Amino acid sequence: DVRRVELRVEALRVERARADSQRAAEIDTVRGLLRAVQEKVAAQQAYLVQLRGDVKTDLLAVQQQLVSVQELTGQSQQRLTELRGRLEEQARQPVPVLDTSRGGPVGPSGNPAGPGPDQMYDLAYQQYRASRYGTARLGFREFLRLFPTNDRAPDALYFIGESFAGENTDSAAAVYQQVVKTYPTSPRAPSALYKLGFLAEQRGDKAAARTYYARVIAVYARAPEANLARDKLQRLGR
């Protein structure tokens, strides 16, 4: 009986040891799964942190761009306001009498009325250089209205054409034609005529381009554009 009890106890011990071993293995498996889950959670958290940082960075970049756009818009609006104020000031003054000997409008006292031609031209040209073409055209046109015989009138008209060149070639061509017709003796005339040939060449009208280039050579043989026109004619083939 004692032997039987001992065997029974030994069997229970072995069974318990086996159960403990199995339980330990299961616990290790669970711990492994927990570690894997924790690693995945940590990776997801790191990704979310990075994503949040990227989103924040992108948002800041967008905000900075919006600020830049607002600043540029504000500057453009400020320029427009300044120019509009000058024009309104001109409109409130007595109608000027054109003094062709001086190239600008004068008031009843003989003094210049409002901003002088250089000031108005420079303001418009600054807008042109800043690529604010609409504002520049407004300024140049007002300059031409007030100072049609000024020495810089051909420049003003020419830059109106230049301001159209990148956005409306038909309008640019029309203005270049006006430069050639209105100021044929100005240095801007051969430039405008050459630009007419260039625009014609761009739109595939080689015959018109040749005609314009030939006119540059024939009428303005000593102008720098004449050499450019000769090169163009050689490339197009006479």
C-alpha positions in Angstrom: 0.0 0.0 0.0 2.8 2.4 0.8 4.4 1.6 -2.5 1.2 2.3 -4.3 0.8 5.6 -2.5 4.4 6.5 -3.4 3.8 5.7 -7.1 0.6 7.7 -7.0 2.4 10.7 -5.5 5.2 10.4 -8.0 2.7 10.3 -10.9 1.0 13.4 -9.5 4.4 15.1 -9.2 5.3 14.3 -12.8 1.9 15.3 -14.1 2.1 18.6 -12.2 5.6 19.2 -13.5 4.4 18.6 -17.0 1.5 20.9 -16.4 3.8 23.6 -15.0 6.1 23.2 -17.9 3.2 23.5 -20.4 1.9 26.5 -18.5 5.3 28.2 -18.5 5.5 27.6 -22.3 2.1 29.1 -22.7 3.1 32.1 -20.6 6.3 32.6 -22.7 4.1 32.5 -25.8 1.7 35.0 -24.4 4.7 37.2 -23.3 6.1 37.0 -26.9 2.7 38.0 -28.3 2.5 40.9 -25.9 6.0 42.1 -26.8 5.1 41.8 -30.5 1.9 43.8 -29.9 3.8 46.4 -27.9 6.4 46.8 -30.6 3.7 47.3 -33.2 1.9 49.8 -30.9 5.2 51.6 -30.4 5.9 51.6 -34.1 2.4 53.0 -34.8 2.9 55.7 -32.2 6.2 56.7 -33.7 4.6 56.8 -37.1 1.7 58.9 -35.8 4.2 61.3 -34.1 6.2 61.6 -37.3 3.0 62.0 -39.3 1.8 64.7 -36.9 5.1 66.4 -37.3 5.0 66.2 -41.1 1.4 67.5 -41.1 2.4 70.3 -38.8 5.4 71.2 -40.9 3.3 71.2 -44.1 0.7 73.3 -42.4 3.3 75.8 -41.3 4.7 75.8 -44.9 1.2 76.5 -46.3 0.6 79.2 -43.7 3.9 80.8 -44.6 3.0 80.7 -48.3 -0.4 82.3 -47.5 1.4 85.0 -45.5 3.7 85.6 -48.5 0.8 85.8 -50.9 -1.0 88.2 -48.6 2.1 90.3 -48.3 2.4 90.4 -52.1 -1.3 91.1 -52.5 -1.0 93.8 -49.9 2.0 95.3 -51.8 0.1 95.2 -55.1 -2.9 96.7 -53.5 -0.8 99.4 -51.9 0.8 100.3 -55.3 -2.6 100.3 -56.9 -3.9 102.6 -54.1 -1.0 104.9 -54.5 -1.4 105.1 -58.3 -5.1 105.5 -58.1 -4.6 108.3 -55.6 -2.3 110.1 -58.0 -4.7 109.7 -60.8 -7.6 111.0 -58.7 -5.4 114.0 -57.7 -4.8 114.7 -61.3 -8.5 114.5 -62.1 -9.3 117.1 -59.3 -6.8 119.6 -60.7 -7.6 122.1 -63.5 -7.4 120.7 -67.0 -3.8 121.2 -68.0 -2.7 122.9 -71.2 -0.3 120.9 -73.2 3.1 122.6 -73.6 4.7 120.8 -76.4 8.0 122.6 -75.8 8.2 121.1 -72.4 6.7 117.7 -73.2 4.1 117.7 -70.3 1.0 119.3 -68.9 1.2 122.6 -67.1 -1.3 124.4 -64.9 -2.6 127.9 -65.3 0.4 129.3 -63.5 2.8 127.6 -65.9 4.0 125.1 -63.3 3.8 121.4 -63.7 0.5 120.0 -62.6 0.9 117.0 -60.3 3.6 114.4 -60.5 6.2 115.0 -63.2 6.8 112.7 -66.2 9.9 111.1 -64.7 8.2 110.3 -61.5 5.1 108.8 -63.1 7.2 106.8 -65.6 9.5 105.5 -62.9 6.5 104.4 -60.8 5.0 102.5 -63.7 8.4 101.0 -64.7 8.9 99.7 -61.1 5.6 97.9 -61.4 6.7 96.4 -64.7 10.0 95.2 -63.2 8.1 93.6 -60.3 5.9 91.7 -62.9 2.8 93.6 -61.8 1.9 94.1 -65.5 -1.7 95.2 -65.0 -0.6 98.0 -62.7 2.3 98.9 -65.0 0.0 99.2 -68.0 -2.3 101.5 -66.1 0.7 103.7 -65.2 2.2 103.8 -68.6 -1.1 104.6 -70.3 -1.8 107.4 -67.9 1.8 108.6 -68.6 1.1 108.6 -72.4 -2.2 110.4 -71.8 -0.6 113.2 -69.8 2.8 113.3 -71.6 2.3 112.2 -75.2 5.3 114.1 -76.5 7.7 113.3 -73.7 11.0 111.7 -74.7 10.1 108.6 -72.8 6.7 108.1 -74.4 8.1 105.6 -76.9 9.5 103.6 -74.0 6.2 103.7 -72.2 4.3 102.4 -75.2 7.0 99.7 -75.9 6.8 98.4 -72.3 3.0 98.1 -72.6 3.7 95.7 -75.5 6.3 93.9 -73.5 3.9 93.5 -70.6 1.5 91.7 -73.0 4.2 89.5 -74.6 4.0 86.6 -72.1 0.2 86.5 -71.7 -1.5 87.9 -74.9 0.7 87.9 -78.0 -2.1 89.5 -80.1 -2.3 92.5 -77.8 1.5 92.6 -77.7 1.7 92.7 -81.6 -0.9 95.4 -81.8 1.1 97.6 -79.4 4.3 96.9 -81.2 2.6 98.0 -84.4 1.6 101.2 -82.7 5.1 101.9 -81.5 6.4 101.6 -85.1 3.6 103.7 -86.5 3.6 106.4 -83.8 7.3 106.7 -83.1 9.1 105.6 -86.2 12.3 107.5 -85.4 12.6 106.2 -81.9 15.2 103.5 -81.0 12.2 101.5 -79.8 10.8 101.3 -83.3 13.3 98.7 -84.6 13.0 96.8 -81.4 9.2 96.7 -81.8 9.5 95.7 -85.5 11.9 92.9 -84.6 9.5 91.7 -81.9 6.8 91.6 -84.5 8.9 89.3 -86.6 9.7 87.1 -83.5 6.0 86.8 -82.6 5.1 85.9 -86.2 7.9 83.3 -86.2 6.5 81.8 -82.9 3.1 81.4 -84.3 4.5 79.7 -87.4 3.9 82.5 -89.9 7.4 82.4 -91.5 6.3 84.7 -94.4 5.3 87.5 -92.1 8.4 87.0 -90.0 10.6 87.4 -93.0 8.7 90.6 -94.0 9.2 92.1 -90.5 12.9 91.1 -90.3 13.5 92.5 -93.8 11.9 95.8 -92.8 14.2 96.0 -89.8 17.2 95.7 -92.1 15.8 98.0 -94.8 14.6 100.9 -92.5 16.9 100.6 -89.5 20.1 99.2 -91.0 22.3 100.7 -88.3 20.2 99.5 -85.4 21.5 96.6 -83.3 18.3 94.7 -84.2 19.3 94.8 -87.9 22.1 92.2 -87.2 19.7 90.1 -85.3 17.2 90.3 -88.1 19.8 89.2 -90.6 20.6 86.1 -88.5 16.9 85.3 -88.3 16.5 85.6 -92.1 19.4 83.3 -92.6 17.9 80.7 -90.3 14.5 81.0 -91.9 15.9 81.0 -95.4 15.3 83.9 -97.7 
